[in-house]
Amino acid sequence: MYKLIKPFLFKIEPEKAHGLTIDALKTLQKFPVLFPVVDKLFTYKNPTLSQTIQGNTYDNPIGLAAGFDKSCEVPKALEHLGFGALELGGITPKPCI
């Protein structure tokens, strides 16, 4: 999927690409029946990737950094993109060490 949209997204301004991506994820959230399809496309489960850090267990070591979804508009859609962790919004409730 990324190979298909990369040429398009890399030809437009980063903020515009970000906005289009958020809009696409908002649309996805309106149709939760599509979540299993998205899971199939983007989720990779392998127990060797799982890790526990400070008592938290993650399915894989790839996380989405804070700042992508600053207003926490698309949390349900992001849950289905295969990340091991999500940091949503602009701030965290506890300091990161």
SVG drawing of the C-alpha trace seen along z (x, -y; Angstrom):
<svg xmlns="http://www.w3.org/2000/svg" viewBox="-19 -22 33 38">
<polyline fill="none" stroke="black" stroke-width="0.4" points="0.0,0.0 2.8,-2.4 4.5,-1.8 1.3,-2.9 0.8,-6.2 4.4,-7.2 5.0,-8.8 1.8,-10.9 2.5,-11.9 6.1,-12.9 5.1,-15.3 3.0,-17.5 3.8,-19.7 4.3,-17.7 1.5,-19.6 -0.9,-18.9 0.1,-15.2 -0.4,-15.0 -3.8,-16.6 -4.8,-14.2 -3.7,-11.3 -5.7,-12.4 -8.7,-12.9 -8.4,-9.4 -8.1,-8.0 -11.2,-10.0 -13.1,-8.4 -11.8,-5.0 -13.2,-5.5 -16.6,-6.1 -16.6,-2.6 -15.4,-0.3 -16.5,2.7 -13.2,2.0 -11.0,2.5 -10.4,6.2 -9.3,5.5 -6.9,2.8 -5.6,5.2 -4.9,7.8 -2.9,5.3 -0.9,3.6 -0.6,5.8 2.2,8.3 2.2,10.6 5.3,12.4 6.0,13.2 9.7,12.6 8.9,8.9 7.0,8.6 8.7,6.8 8.0,5.6 9.4,2.3 8.7,0.9 5.8,3.3 4.1,2.4 4.0,5.2 4.2,4.2 3.4,6.4 6.3,4.9 9.0,2.2 7.5,-0.2 5.6,-3.1 3.9,-6.2 5.5,-9.3 3.6,-12.2 2.6,-14.9 1.1,-12.9 -2.4,-13.1 -2.1,-16.2 -5.8,-16.6 -6.4,-12.9 -8.9,-12.8 -8.2,-9.3 -7.3,-7.0 -9.5,-4.1 -8.1,-4.1 -4.5,-4.3 -5.1,-1.2 -5.4,0.9 -2.2,-0.2 0.1,2.3 2.0,0.0 3.2,1.5 2.5,-1.8 0.7,-5.0 1.4,-8.4 -1.6,-10.6 -2.2,-14.3 0.3,-17.0 1.2,-16.2 1.5,-13.1 -0.1,-12.7 3.2,-11.6 6.8,-12.7 8.7,-10.4 12.0,-9.1"/>
</svg>
